[in-house]
Amino acid sequence: MSPFLGGLIITIFGTGLYYGVGTGYATLFFLVFLLLVGMVLFIGKLPGHEGPSFSYKHLFTKERTVSWRLVLWEHALIGLYDAALGTVTGILFYLILKQEVLIGSAQAVGFILSSIGGVASAKLLEKQHRYFWVGSVGLALALWIFASMQNPIGLWIFVVVSGFTGPFLNTWLASVWFHSMDAVRDHWRNKYHLMLERDISLGVCRILSLVFLYVYLAHGDQVILAKQWLFVLPVLPLAIGVLLQKSGDTIRRR
């Protein structure tokens, strides 16, 4: 419910009774700051654990399995669209709904549906891993509909379809990721480089996608270009689905 509460705080403290919408955002950011301070204090009380054995040389000397190389490519494709998608949809949500409380409500509905989809996907994927295609196709369809219908109806279809189907893809992606790490025959303390490789693959592609997006939007009408960009984006969830299919085949052959 935090997106809805955030939008409500911005709306209440950003009315004419106070000092404008900037006050609403400042109030929200200050409350988030307090929550982060509390989290830092809480983390300091967590129990200690055995540390990893890590060397940067592991990135170049350790042999990568076929399944792990697929994991790196899968996360590279995620990085090419998830951060940039959040930027574009956030702007388009504001242009369509025009009120922070409505934007927060839409995001809250999306998170609630993601929770429901997460429970459903966990049960179905346990029986048959090919249910991840529900997420791959669902996300592609949601993006295409939102690109085609730039109005409240298209926006809500995007929220509902992507919110419910997204966990089918993300849950199986995480399962493949951890399964591929477990399949590496080494003590867990010597596997830290795998996590770093995954984060590098994800992070570098996120940076590249945002740089490309900002350069792309700088030449012309930003709103029109953002809509055109959404038409191309559905290819990436489908491509991730193809790689996950290959990952599943690799896991079964083990």
Helices and strands as residue ranges (DSSP letters): H 2-13, H 21-43, H 58-61, H 66-97, H 100-127, G 129-131, H 132-148, H 152-183, G 188-190, H 192-217, H 222-232, H 235-253
